[in-house]
Amino acid sequence: MPNLAFDVLIALLSICLYVLWVFCLVRIFKKAGLGYWGLCSIVPIMALVLLMVLAFAEWPIAEKAKQPIGGPNPL
């Protein structure tokens, strides 16, 4: 006889880990300046597409790195 309590526990743990995964992706995409794109990772295939978006997107930190230290040259 299957143990229903164990199955329910595994299902709840899986759901919690999945929600944590989506939360982390949303945070990463917000830091990358892409807003809530991380929510698209709910669809499993979209997670791969989102990794490609992250790989080729222009990150806000890259723009800051292009500026000289101390701001733009006043001359």
mmJSON file of the N, C-alpha and C atoms, coordinates in Angstrom:
{"data_MODEL":{"atom_site":{
"group_PDB":["ATOM","ATOM","ATOM","ATOM","ATOM","ATOM","ATOM","ATOM","ATOM","ATOM","ATOM","ATOM","ATOM","ATOM","ATOM","ATOM","ATOM","ATOM","ATOM","ATOM","ATOM","ATOM","ATOM","ATOM","ATOM","ATOM","ATOM","ATOM","ATOM","ATOM","ATOM","ATOM","ATOM","ATOM","ATOM","ATOM","ATOM","ATOM","ATOM","ATOM","ATOM","ATOM","ATOM","ATOM","ATOM","ATOM","ATOM","ATOM","ATOM","ATOM","ATOM","ATOM","ATOM","ATOM","ATOM","ATOM","ATOM","ATOM","ATOM","ATOM","ATOM","ATOM","ATOM","ATOM","ATOM","ATOM","ATOM","ATOM","ATOM","ATOM","ATOM","ATOM","ATOM","ATOM","ATOM","ATOM","ATOM","ATOM","ATOM","ATOM","ATOM","ATOM","ATOM","ATOM","ATOM","ATOM","ATOM","ATOM","ATOM","ATOM","ATOM","ATOM","ATOM","ATOM","ATOM","ATOM","ATOM","ATOM","ATOM","ATOM","ATOM","ATOM","ATOM","ATOM","ATOM","ATOM","ATOM","ATOM","ATOM","ATOM","ATOM","ATOM","ATOM","ATOM","ATOM","ATOM","ATOM","ATOM","ATOM","ATOM","ATOM","ATOM","ATOM","ATOM","ATOM","ATOM","ATOM","ATOM","ATOM","ATOM","ATOM","ATOM","ATOM","ATOM","ATOM","ATOM","ATOM","ATOM","ATOM","ATOM","ATOM","ATOM","ATOM","ATOM","ATOM","ATOM","ATOM","ATOM","ATOM","ATOM","ATOM","ATOM","ATOM","ATOM","ATOM","ATOM","ATOM","ATOM","ATOM","ATOM","ATOM","ATOM","ATOM","ATOM","ATOM","ATOM","ATOM","ATOM","ATOM","ATOM","ATOM","ATOM","ATOM","ATOM","ATOM","ATOM","ATOM","ATOM","ATOM","ATOM","ATOM","ATOM","ATOM","ATOM","ATOM","ATOM","ATOM","ATOM","ATOM","ATOM","ATOM","ATOM","ATOM","ATOM","ATOM","ATOM","ATOM","ATOM","ATOM","ATOM","ATOM","ATOM","ATOM","ATOM","ATOM","ATOM","ATOM","ATOM","ATOM","ATOM","ATOM","ATOM","ATOM","ATOM","ATOM","ATOM","ATOM","ATOM","ATOM","ATOM","ATOM","ATOM","ATOM","ATOM","ATOM"],
"id":[1,2,3,4,5,6,7,8,9,10,11,12,13,14,15,16,17,18,19,20,21,22,23,24,25,26,27,28,29,30,31,32,33,34,35,36,37,38,39,40,41,42,43,44,45,46,47,48,49,50,51,52,53,54,55,56,57,58,59,60,61,62,63,64,65,66,67,68,69,70,71,72,73,74,75,76,77,78,79,80,81,82,83,84,85,86,87,88,89,90,91,92,93,94,95,96,97,98,99,100,101,102,103,104,105,106,107,108,109,110,111,112,113,114,115,116,117,118,119,120,121,122,123,124,125,126,127,128,129,130,131,132,133,134,135,136,137,138,139,140,141,142,143,144,145,146,147,148,149,150,151,152,153,154,155,156,157,158,159,160,161,162,163,164,165,166,167,168,169,170,171,172,173,174,175,176,177,178,179,180,181,182,183,184,185,186,187,188,189,190,191,192,193,194,195,196,197,198,199,200,201,202,203,204,205,206,207,208,209,210,211,212,213,214,215,216,217,218,219,220,221,222,223,224,225],
"type_symbol":["N","C","C","N","C","C","N","C","C","N","C","C","N","C","C","N","C","C","N","C","C","N","C","C","N","C","C","N","C","C","N","C","C","N","C","C","N","C","C","N","C","C","N","C","C","N","C","C","N","C","C","N","C","C","N","C","C","N","C","C","N","C","C","N","C","C","N","C","C","N","C","C","N","C","C","N","C","C","N","C","C","N","C","C","N","C","C","N","C","C","N","C","C","N","C","C","N","C","C","N","C","C","N","C","C","N","C","C","N","C","C","N","C","C","N","C","C","N","C","C","N","C","C","N","C","C","N","C","C","N","C","C","N","C","C","N","C","C","N","C","C","N","C","C","N","C","C","N","C","C","N","C","C","N","C","C","N","C","C","N","C","C","N","C","C","N","C","C","N","C","C","N","C","C","N","C","C","N","C","C","N","C","C","N","C","C","N","C","C","N","C","C","N","C","C","N","C","C","N","C","C","N","C","C","N","C","C","N","C","C","N","C","C","N","C","C","N","C","C","N","C","C","N","C","C"],
"label_atom_id":["N","CA","C","N","CA","C","N","CA","C","N","CA","C","N","CA","C","N","CA","C","N","CA","C","N","CA","C","N","CA","C","N","CA","C","N","CA","C","N","CA","C","N","CA","C","N","CA","C","N","CA","C","N","CA","C","N","CA","C","N","CA","C","N","CA","C","N","CA","C","N","CA","C","N","CA","C","N","CA","C","N","CA","C","N","CA","C","N","CA","C","N","CA","C","N","CA","C","N","CA","C","N","CA","C","N","CA","C","N","CA","C","N","CA","C","N","CA","C","N","CA","C","N","CA","C","N","CA","C","N","CA","C","N","CA","C","N","CA","C","N","CA","C","N","CA","C","N","CA","C","N","CA","C","N","CA","C","N","CA","C","N","CA","C","N","CA","C","N","CA","C","N","CA","C","N","CA","C","N","CA","C","N","CA","C","N","CA","C","N","CA","C","N","CA","C","N","CA","C","N","CA","C","N","CA","C","N","CA","C","N","CA","C","N","CA","C","N","CA","C","N","CA","C","N","CA","C","N","CA","C","N","CA","C","N","CA","C","N","CA","C","N","CA","C","N","CA","C","N","CA","C","N","CA","C","N","CA","C","N","CA","C"],
"label_alt_id":[null,null,null,null,null,null,null,null,null,null,null,null,null,null,null,null,null,null,null,null,null,null,null,null,null,null,null,null,null,null,null,null,null,null,null,null,null,null,null,null,null,null,null,null,null,null,null,null,null,null,null,null,null,null,null,null,null,null,null,null,null,null,null,null,null,null,null,null,null,null,null,null,null,null,null,null,null,null,null,null,null,null,null,null,null,null,null,null,null,null,null,null,null,null,null,null,null,null,null,null,null,null,null,null,null,null,null,null,null,null,null,null,null,null,null,null,null,null,null,null,null,null,null,null,null,null,null,null,null,null,null,null,null,null,null,null,null,null,null,null,null,null,null,null,null,null,null,null,null,null,null,null,null,null,null,null,null,null,null,null,null,null,null,null,null,null,null,null,null,null,null,null,null,null,null,null,null,null,null,null,null,null,null,null,null,null,null,null,null,null,null,null,null,null,null,null,null,null,null,null,null,null,null,null,null,null,null,null,null,null,null,null,null,null,null,null,null,null,null,null,null,null,null,null,null],
"label_comp_id":["MET","MET","MET","PRO","PRO","PRO","ASN","ASN","ASN","LEU","LEU","LEU","ALA","ALA","ALA","PHE","PHE","PHE","ASP","ASP","ASP","VAL","VAL","VAL","LEU","LEU","LEU","ILE","ILE","ILE","ALA","ALA","ALA","LEU","LEU","LEU","LEU","LEU","LEU","SER","SER","SER","ILE","ILE","ILE","CYS","CYS","CYS","LEU","LEU","LEU","TYR","TYR","TYR","VAL","VAL","VAL","LEU","LEU","LEU","TRP","TRP","TRP","VAL","VAL","VAL","PHE","PHE","PHE","CYS","CYS","CYS","LEU","LEU","LEU","VAL","VAL","VAL","ARG","ARG","ARG","ILE","ILE","ILE","PHE","PHE","PHE","LYS","LYS","LYS","LYS","LYS","LYS","ALA","ALA","ALA","GLY","GLY","GLY","LEU","LEU","LEU","GLY","GLY","GLY","TYR","TYR","TYR","TRP","TRP","TRP","GLY","GLY","GLY","LEU","LEU","LEU","CYS","CYS","CYS","SER","SER","SER","ILE","ILE","ILE","VAL","VAL","VAL","PRO","PRO","PRO","ILE","ILE","ILE","MET","MET","MET","ALA","ALA","ALA","LEU","LEU","LEU","VAL","VAL","VAL","LEU","LEU","LEU","LEU","LEU","LEU","MET","MET","MET","VAL","VAL","VAL","LEU","LEU","LEU","ALA","ALA","ALA","PHE","PHE","PHE","ALA","ALA","ALA","GLU","GLU","GLU","TRP","TRP","TRP","PRO","PRO","PRO","ILE","ILE","ILE","ALA","ALA","ALA","GLU","GLU","GLU","LYS","LYS","LYS","ALA","ALA","ALA","LYS","LYS","LYS","GLN","GLN","GLN","PRO","PRO","PRO","ILE","ILE","ILE","GLY","GLY","GLY","GLY","GLY","GLY","PRO","PRO","PRO","ASN","ASN","ASN","PRO","PRO","PRO","LEU","LEU","LEU"],
"label_asym_id":["A","A","A","A","A","A","A","A","A","A","A","A","A","A","A","A","A","A","A","A","A","A","A","A","A","A","A","A","A","A","A","A","A","A","A","A","A","A","A","A","A","A","A","A","A","A","A","A","A","A","A","A","A","A","A","A","A","A","A","A","A","A","A","A","A","A","A","A","A","A","A","A","A","A","A","A","A","A","A","A","A","A","A","A","A","A","A","A","A","A","A","A","A","A","A","A","A","A","A","A","A","A","A","A","A","A","A","A","A","A","A","A","A","A","A","A","A","A","A","A","A","A","A","A","A","A","A","A","A","A","A","A","A","A","A","A","A","A","A","A","A","A","A","A","A","A","A","A","A","A","A","A","A","A","A","A","A","A","A","A","A","A","A","A","A","A","A","A","A","A","A","A","A","A","A","A","A","A","A","A","A","A","A","A","A","A","A","A","A","A","A","A","A","A","A","A","A","A","A","A","A","A","A","A","A","A","A","A","A","A","A","A","A","A","A","A","A","A","A","A","A","A","A","A","A"],
"label_entity_id":["1","1","1","1","1","1","1","1","1","1","1","1","1","1","1","1","1","1","1","1","1","1","1","1","1","1","1","1","1","1","1","1","1","1","1","1","1","1","1","1","1","1","1","1","1","1","1","1","1","1","1","1","1","1","1","1","1","1","1","1","1","1","1","1","1","1","1","1","1","1","1","1","1","1","1","1","1","1","1","1","1","1","1","1","1","1","1","1","1","1","1","1","1","1","1","1","1","1","1","1","1","1","1","1","1","1","1","1","1","1","1","1","1","1","1","1","1","1","1","1","1","1","1","1","1","1","1","1","1","1","1","1","1","1","1","1","1","1","1","1","1","1","1","1","1","1","1","1","1","1","1","1","1","1","1","1","1","1","1","1","1","1","1","1","1","1","1","1","1","1","1","1","1","1","1","1","1","1","1","1","1","1","1","1","1","1","1","1","1","1","1","1","1","1","1","1","1","1","1","1","1","1","1","1","1","1","1","1","1","1","1","1","1","1","1","1","1","1","1","1","1","1","1","1","1"],
"label_seq_id":[1,1,1,2,2,2,3,3,3,4,4,4,5,5,5,6,6,6,7,7,7,8,8,8,9,9,9,10,10,10,11,11,11,12,12,12,13,13,13,14,14,14,15,15,15,16,16,16,17,17,17,18,18,18,19,19,19,20,20,20,21,21,21,22,22,22,23,23,23,24,24,24,25,25,25,26,26,26,27,27,27,28,28,28,29,29,29,30,30,30,31,31,31,32,32,32,33,33,33,34,34,34,35,35,35,36,36,36,37,37,37,38,38,38,39,39,39,40,40,40,41,41,41,42,42,42,43,43,43,44,44,44,45,45,45,46,46,46,47,47,47,48,48,48,49,49,49,50,50,50,51,51,51,52,52,52,53,53,53,54,54,54,55,55,55,56,56,56,57,57,57,58,58,58,59,59,59,60,60,60,61,61,61,62,62,62,63,63,63,64,64,64,65,65,65,66,66,66,67,67,67,68,68,68,69,69,69,70,70,70,71,71,71,72,72,72,73,73,73,74,74,74,75,75,75],
"pdbx_PDB_ins_code":[null,null,null,null,null,null,null,null,null,null,null,null,null,null,null,null,null,null,null,null,null,null,null,null,null,null,null,null,null,null,null,null,null,null,null,null,null,null,null,null,null,null,null,null,null,null,null,null,null,null,null,null,null,null,null,null,null,null,null,null,null,null,null,null,null,null,null,null,null,null,null,null,null,null,null,null,null,null,null,null,null,null,null,null,null,null,null,null,null,null,null,null,null,null,null,null,null,null,null,null,null,null,null,null,null,null,null,null,null,null,null,null,null,null,null,null,null,null,null,null,null,null,null,null,null,null,null,null,null,null,null,null,null,null,null,null,null,null,null,null,null,null,null,null,null,null,null,null,null,null,null,null,null,null,null,null,null,null,null,null,null,null,null,null,null,null,null,null,null,null,null,null,null,null,null,null,null,null,null,null,null,null,null,null,null,null,null,null,null,null,null,null,null,null,null,null,null,null,null,null,null,null,null,null,null,null,null,null,null,null,null,null,null,null,null,null,null,null,null,null,null,null,null,null,null],
"Cartn_x":[0.844,0.0,0.89,0.658,1.49,1.29,2.353,2.306,1.929,0.685,0.167,0.835,1.124,1.738,3.118,3.879,5.196,5.068,4.114,3.895,3.509,2.662,2.245,3.443,4.264,5.449,6.417,6.649,7.528,6.946,5.649,5.003,5.134,4.915,5.036,6.481,7.419,8.82,9.207,8.726,9.006,8.429,7.23,6.59,7.355,7.775,8.545,9.875,10.563,11.829,11.627,10.547,10.257,9.946,9.184,8.871,10.144,11.026,12.304,13.133,13.162,13.883,13.358,12.041,11.452,11.751,11.681,11.988,13.432,14.356,15.766,15.965,15.32,15.448,14.867,13.754,13.169,14.146,14.792,15.773,16.955,17.436,18.565,18.178,17.0,16.573,16.318,15.835,15.651,17.001,18.018,19.348,19.958,19.585,20.092,19.317,18.302,17.527,16.443,16.062,15.06,13.736,13.531,12.26,11.861,10.635,10.071,10.148,11.144,11.316,11.49,11.967,12.179,10.904,9.762,8.487,8.227,8.848,8.69,9.29,10.121,10.744,9.749,8.528,7.489,7.269,7.394,7.323,8.712,8.86,10.195,11.115,10.65,11.512,11.959,11.142,11.477,12.703,12.998,14.177,15.447,15.497,16.651,16.726,15.593,15.549,15.996,15.572,15.938,17.431,18.055,19.501,20.208,19.67,20.251,20.04,18.876,18.608,19.609,19.849,20.816,22.22,22.56,23.911,24.199,23.199,23.435,22.841,22.191,21.605,22.693,22.461,23.36,22.992,23.891,23.637,23.947,23.206,23.468,24.895,25.47,26.827,27.84,27.545,28.448,28.496,27.37,27.344,28.159,28.07,28.838,30.33,30.684,32.095,32.702,31.887,32.389,32.729,32.114,32.352,33.693,34.42,35.686,35.435,36.427,36.299,36.218,35.274,35.092,34.075,33.421,32.387,32.948,32.12,32.552,33.594,34.393,35.431,34.787,35.036,34.375,34.956,36.075,36.683,36.121],
"Cartn_y":[-1.183,0.0,1.247,2.168,3.361,4.262,4.953,5.86,7.249,7.643,8.907,10.099,10.004,11.121,11.439,10.41,10.62,11.275,10.852,11.44,12.909,13.226,14.619,15.459,14.915,15.621,15.913,14.933,15.121,16.161,16.134,17.106,18.522,18.692,20.015,20.52,19.629,20.006,20.417,19.695,20.023,21.385,21.654,22.943,24.074,23.875,24.909,25.19,24.16,24.353,25.048,24.726,25.357,26.839,27.175,28.575,29.331,28.699,29.319,29.568,28.611,28.74,29.936,30.062,31.166,32.492,32.522,33.733,34.184,33.238,33.564,34.098,33.486,33.969,35.364,35.641,36.983,37.999,37.677,38.584,38.837,37.782,37.922,38.802,38.572,39.366,40.816,41.076,42.456,43.16,42.46,43.051,43.279,42.464,42.62,43.674,44.27,45.316,44.793,43.538,42.943,42.685,43.292,43.208,41.806,41.463,40.192,39.095,39.116,38.067,36.704,36.662,35.404,34.611,35.294,34.587,33.673,33.958,33.089,31.714,31.584,30.284,29.275,29.696,28.762,27.704,28.114,27.168,26.557,25.241,24.628,24.969,24.956,25.25,26.713,27.586,29.01,29.274,28.402,28.593,28.587,27.733,27.708,28.979,29.443,30.68,31.85,31.861,32.943,32.966,31.802,31.769,32.406,32.196,32.828,34.342,34.769,36.206,36.822,36.164,36.671,36.725,35.734,35.661,36.796,37.208,38.189,39.563,39.745,41.049,42.004,43.272,44.306,44.579,44.279,44.449,45.881,46.427,47.8,47.988,46.99,47.114,47.27,46.722,46.856,48.303,48.989,50.397,51.238,50.92,51.652,51.4,50.211,49.876,50.621,51.012,51.736,53.192,53.735,55.127,55.231,56.315,56.482,56.712,56.381,56.585,58.069,58.449,59.871,60.54,59.791,60.365,60.778,61.401,61.805,62.932,63.021,64.041,65.396,66.399,67.703,68.51,68.134,68.911,68.531],
"Cartn_z":[0.0,0.0,0.0,-0.949,-1.033,0.188,0.538,1.667,1.163,1.357,0.839,1.507,2.79,3.507,2.919,2.587,1.994,0.626,-0.172,-1.496,-1.392,-0.435,-0.231,0.223,1.108,1.584,0.437,-0.402,-1.562,-2.516,-2.744,-3.628,-3.072,-1.775,-1.161,-1.199,-0.949,-1.013,-2.433,-3.412,-4.814,-5.185,-4.749,-5.042,-4.375,-3.133,-2.425,-3.124,-3.545,-4.239,-5.586,-6.277,-7.558,-7.374,-6.338,-6.057,-5.697,-4.931,-4.596,-5.854,-6.76,-8.029,-8.834,-8.949,-9.711,-9.017,-7.695,-6.939,-7.2,-7.173,-7.423,-8.837,-9.812,-11.193,-11.359,-10.695,-10.772,-10.201,-9.078,-8.474,-9.42,-10.054,-10.981,-12.165,-12.723,-13.878,-13.499,-12.285,-11.85,-11.739,-11.222,-11.12,-12.492,-13.446,-14.807,-15.582,-14.953,-15.604,-16.53,-16.363,-17.245,-16.541,-15.396,-14.693,-14.282,-14.58,-14.127,-15.18,-16.036,-17.044,-16.397,-15.182,-14.478,-14.281,-14.3,-14.171,-15.361,-16.475,-17.648,-17.407,-16.399,-16.122,-15.57,-15.337,-14.898,-15.977,-17.237,-18.346,-18.5,-18.375,-18.323,-19.493,-20.714,-21.858,-21.837,-21.297,-21.248,-20.386,-19.436,-18.595,-19.45,-20.447,-21.35,-22.186,-22.653,-23.427,-22.555,-21.303,-20.397,-20.112,-20.054,-19.871,-21.06,-22.254,-23.436,-23.402,-22.933,-22.806,-21.835,-20.713,-19.741,-20.324,-21.109,-21.66,-22.639,-23.397,-24.451,-24.174,-23.046,-22.706,-22.231,-22.393,-21.88,-20.429,-19.521,-18.098,-17.681,-16.706,-16.254,-15.733,-15.122,-14.6,-15.734,-16.903,-18.05,-18.532,-18.466,-18.86,-17.884,-16.596,-15.597,-15.781,-16.186,-16.363,-17.548,-18.517,-19.687,-19.359,-18.31,-17.937,-17.21,-17.456,-16.728,-15.247,-14.433,-12.991,-12.712,-11.873,-11.548,-12.452,-13.309,-14.171,-15.519,-16.339,-17.678,-17.618,-18.643,-18.747,-19.012,-18.135,-18.337,-19.499,-20.037,-21.123,-22.412],
"occupancy":[1.0,1.0,1.0,1.0,1.0,1.0,1.0,1.0,1.0,1.0,1.0,1.0,1.0,1.0,1.0,1.0,1.0,1.0,1.0,1.0,1.0,1.0,1.0,1.0,1.0,1.0,1.0,1.0,1.0,1.0,1.0,1.0,1.0,1.0,1.0,1.0,1.0,1.0,1.0,1.0,1.0,1.0,1.0,1.0,1.0,1.0,1.0,1.0,1.0,1.0,1.0,1.0,1.0,1.0,1.0,1.0,1.0,1.0,1.0,1.0,1.0,1.0,1.0,1.0,1.0,1.0,1.0,1.0,1.0,1.0,1.0,1.0,1.0,1.0,1.0,1.0,1.0,1.0,1.0,1.0,1.0,1.0,1.0,1.0,1.0,1.0,1.0,1.0,1.0,1.0,1.0,1.0,1.0,1.0,1.0,1.0,1.0,1.0,1.0,1.0,1.0,1.0,1.0,1.0,1.0,1.0,1.0,1.0,1.0,1.0,1.0,1.0,1.0,1.0,1.0,1.0,1.0,1.0,1.0,1.0,1.0,1.0,1.0,1.0,1.0,1.0,1.0,1.0,1.0,1.0,1.0,1.0,1.0,1.0,1.0,1.0,1.0,1.0,1.0,1.0,1.0,1.0,1.0,1.0,1.0,1.0,1.0,1.0,1.0,1.0,1.0,1.0,1.0,1.0,1.0,1.0,1.0,1.0,1.0,1.0,1.0,1.0,1.0,1.0,1.0,1.0,1.0,1.0,1.0,1.0,1.0,1.0,1.0,1.0,1.0,1.0,1.0,1.0,1.0,1.0,1.0,1.0,1.0,1.0,1.0,1.0,1.0,1.0,1.0,1.0,1.0,1.0,1.0,1.0,1.0,1.0,1.0,1.0,1.0,1.0,1.0,1.0,1.0,1.0,1.0,1.0,1.0,1.0,1.0,1.0,1.0,1.0,1.0,1.0,1.0,1.0,1.0,1.0,1.0,1.0,1.0,1.0,1.0,1.0,1.0],
"B_iso_or_equiv":[0.0,0.0,0.0,0.0,0.0,0.0,0.0,0.0,0.0,0.0,0.0,0.0,0.0,0.0,0.0,0.0,0.0,0.0,0.0,0.0,0.0,0.0,0.0,0.0,0.0,0.0,0.0,0.0,0.0,0.0,0.0,0.0,0.0,0.0,0.0,0.0,0.0,0.0,0.0,0.0,0.0,0.0,0.0,0.0,0.0,0.0,0.0,0.0,0.0,0.0,0.0,0.0,0.0,0.0,0.0,0.0,0.0,0.0,0.0,0.0,0.0,0.0,0.0,0.0,0.0,0.0,0.0,0.0,0.0,0.0,0.0,0.0,0.0,0.0,0.0,0.0,0.0,0.0,0.0,0.0,0.0,0.0,0.0,0.0,0.0,0.0,0.0,0.0,0.0,0.0,0.0,0.0,0.0,0.0,0.0,0.0,0.0,0.0,0.0,0.0,0.0,0.0,0.0,0.0,0.0,0.0,0.0,0.0,0.0,0.0,0.0,0.0,0.0,0.0,0.0,0.0,0.0,0.0,0.0,0.0,0.0,0.0,0.0,0.0,0.0,0.0,0.0,0.0,0.0,0.0,0.0,0.0,0.0,0.0,0.0,0.0,0.0,0.0,0.0,0.0,0.0,0.0,0.0,0.0,0.0,0.0,0.0,0.0,0.0,0.0,0.0,0.0,0.0,0.0,0.0,0.0,0.0,0.0,0.0,0.0,0.0,0.0,0.0,0.0,0.0,0.0,0.0,0.0,0.0,0.0,0.0,0.0,0.0,0.0,0.0,0.0,0.0,0.0,0.0,0.0,0.0,0.0,0.0,0.0,0.0,0.0,0.0,0.0,0.0,0.0,0.0,0.0,0.0,0.0,0.0,0.0,0.0,0.0,0.0,0.0,0.0,0.0,0.0,0.0,0.0,0.0,0.0,0.0,0.0,0.0,0.0,0.0,0.0,0.0,0.0,0.0,0.0,0.0,0.0,0.0,0.0,0.0,0.0,0.0,0.0],
"pdbx_formal_charge":[null,null,null,null,null,null,null,null,null,null,null,null,null,null,null,null,null,null,null,null,null,null,null,null,null,null,null,null,null,null,null,null,null,null,null,null,null,null,null,null,null,null,null,null,null,null,null,null,null,null,null,null,null,null,null,null,null,null,null,null,null,null,null,null,null,null,null,null,null,null,null,null,null,null,null,null,null,null,null,null,null,null,null,null,null,null,null,null,null,null,null,null,null,null,null,null,null,null,null,null,null,null,null,null,null,null,null,null,null,null,null,null,null,null,null,null,null,null,null,null,null,null,null,null,null,null,null,null,null,null,null,null,null,null,null,null,null,null,null,null,null,null,null,null,null,null,null,null,null,null,null,null,null,null,null,null,null,null,null,null,null,null,null,null,null,null,null,null,null,null,null,null,null,null,null,null,null,null,null,null,null,null,null,null,null,null,null,null,null,null,null,null,null,null,null,null,null,null,null,null,null,null,null,null,null,null,null,null,null,null,null,null,null,null,null,null,null,null,null,null,null,null,null,null,null],
"auth_seq_id":[1,1,1,2,2,2,3,3,3,4,4,4,5,5,5,6,6,6,7,7,7,8,8,8,9,9,9,10,10,10,11,11,11,12,12,12,13,13,13,14,14,14,15,15,15,16,16,16,17,17,17,18,18,18,19,19,19,20,20,20,21,21,21,22,22,22,23,23,23,24,24,24,25,25,25,26,26,26,27,27,27,28,28,28,29,29,29,30,30,30,31,31,31,32,32,32,33,33,33,34,34,34,35,35,35,36,36,36,37,37,37,38,38,38,39,39,39,40,40,40,41,41,41,42,42,42,43,43,43,44,44,44,45,45,45,46,46,46,47,47,47,48,48,48,49,49,49,50,50,50,51,51,51,52,52,52,53,53,53,54,54,54,55,55,55,56,56,56,57,57,57,58,58,58,59,59,59,60,60,60,61,61,61,62,62,62,63,63,63,64,64,64,65,65,65,66,66,66,67,67,67,68,68,68,69,69,69,70,70,70,71,71,71,72,72,72,73,73,73,74,74,74,75,75,75],
"auth_comp_id":["MET","MET","MET","PRO","PRO","PRO","ASN","ASN","ASN","LEU","LEU","LEU","ALA","ALA","ALA","PHE","PHE","PHE","ASP","ASP","ASP","VAL","VAL","VAL","LEU","LEU","LEU","ILE","ILE","ILE","ALA","ALA","ALA","LEU","LEU","LEU","LEU","LEU","LEU","SER","SER","SER","ILE","ILE","ILE","CYS","CYS","CYS","LEU","LEU","LEU","TYR","TYR","TYR","VAL","VAL","VAL","LEU","LEU","LEU","TRP","TRP","TRP","VAL","VAL","VAL","PHE","PHE","PHE","CYS","CYS","CYS","LEU","LEU","LEU","VAL","VAL","VAL","ARG","ARG","ARG","ILE","ILE","ILE","PHE","PHE","PHE","LYS","LYS","LYS","LYS","LYS","LYS","ALA","ALA","ALA","GLY","GLY","GLY","LEU","LEU","LEU","GLY","GLY","GLY","TYR","TYR","TYR","TRP","TRP","TRP","GLY","GLY","GLY","LEU","LEU","LEU","CYS","CYS","CYS","SER","SER","SER","ILE","ILE","ILE","VAL","VAL","VAL","PRO","PRO","PRO","ILE","ILE","ILE","MET","MET","MET","ALA","ALA","ALA","LEU","LEU","LEU","VAL","VAL","VAL","LEU","LEU","LEU","LEU","LEU","LEU","MET","MET","MET","VAL","VAL","VAL","LEU","LEU","LEU","ALA","ALA","ALA","PHE","PHE","PHE","ALA","ALA","ALA","GLU","GLU","GLU","TRP","TRP","TRP","PRO","PRO","PRO","ILE","ILE","ILE","ALA","ALA","ALA","GLU","GLU","GLU","LYS","LYS","LYS","ALA","ALA","ALA","LYS","LYS","LYS","GLN","GLN","GLN","PRO","PRO","PRO","ILE","ILE","ILE","GLY","GLY","GLY","GLY","GLY","GLY","PRO","PRO","PRO","ASN","ASN","ASN","PRO","PRO","PRO","LEU","LEU","LEU"],
"auth_asym_id":["A","A","A","A","A","A","A","A","A","A","A","A","A","A","A","A","A","A","A","A","A","A","A","A","A","A","A","A","A","A","A","A","A","A","A","A","A","A","A","A","A","A","A","A","A","A","A","A","A","A","A","A","A","A","A","A","A","A","A","A","A","A","A","A","A","A","A","A","A","A","A","A","A","A","A","A","A","A","A","A","A","A","A","A","A","A","A","A","A","A","A","A","A","A","A","A","A","A","A","A","A","A","A","A","A","A","A","A","A","A","A","A","A","A","A","A","A","A","A","A","A","A","A","A","A","A","A","A","A","A","A","A","A","A","A","A","A","A","A","A","A","A","A","A","A","A","A","A","A","A","A","A","A","A","A","A","A","A","A","A","A","A","A","A","A","A","A","A","A","A","A","A","A","A","A","A","A","A","A","A","A","A","A","A","A","A","A","A","A","A","A","A","A","A","A","A","A","A","A","A","A","A","A","A","A","A","A","A","A","A","A","A","A","A","A","A","A","A","A","A","A","A","A","A","A"],
"auth_atom_id":["N","CA","C","N","CA","C","N","CA","C","N","CA","C","N","CA","C","N","CA","C","N","CA","C","N","CA","C","N","CA","C","N","CA","C","N","CA","C","N","CA","C","N","CA","C","N","CA","C","N","CA","C","N","CA","C","N","CA","C","N","CA","C","N","CA","C","N","CA","C","N","CA","C","N","CA","C","N","CA","C","N","CA","C","N","CA","C","N","CA","C","N","CA","C","N","CA","C","N","CA","C","N","CA","C","N","CA","C","N","CA","C","N","CA","C","N","CA","C","N","CA","C","N","CA","C","N","CA","C","N","CA","C","N","CA","C","N","CA","C","N","CA","C","N","CA","C","N","CA","C","N","CA","C","N","CA","C","N","CA","C","N","CA","C","N","CA","C","N","CA","C","N","CA","C","N","CA","C","N","CA","C","N","CA","C","N","CA","C","N","CA","C","N","CA","C","N","CA","C","N","CA","C","N","CA","C","N","CA","C","N","CA","C","N","CA","C","N","CA","C","N","CA","C","N","CA","C","N","CA","C","N","CA","C","N","CA","C","N","CA","C","N","CA","C","N","CA","C","N","CA","C","N","CA","C","N","CA","C","N","CA","C"],
"pdbx_PDB_model_num":[1,1,1,1,1,1,1,1,1,1,1,1,1,1,1,1,1,1,1,1,1,1,1,1,1,1,1,1,1,1,1,1,1,1,1,1,1,1,1,1,1,1,1,1,1,1,1,1,1,1,1,1,1,1,1,1,1,1,1,1,1,1,1,1,1,1,1,1,1,1,1,1,1,1,1,1,1,1,1,1,1,1,1,1,1,1,1,1,1,1,1,1,1,1,1,1,1,1,1,1,1,1,1,1,1,1,1,1,1,1,1,1,1,1,1,1,1,1,1,1,1,1,1,1,1,1,1,1,1,1,1,1,1,1,1,1,1,1,1,1,1,1,1,1,1,1,1,1,1,1,1,1,1,1,1,1,1,1,1,1,1,1,1,1,1,1,1,1,1,1,1,1,1,1,1,1,1,1,1,1,1,1,1,1,1,1,1,1,1,1,1,1,1,1,1,1,1,1,1,1,1,1,1,1,1,1,1,1,1,1,1,1,1,1,1,1,1,1,1,1,1,1,1,1,1]
}}}
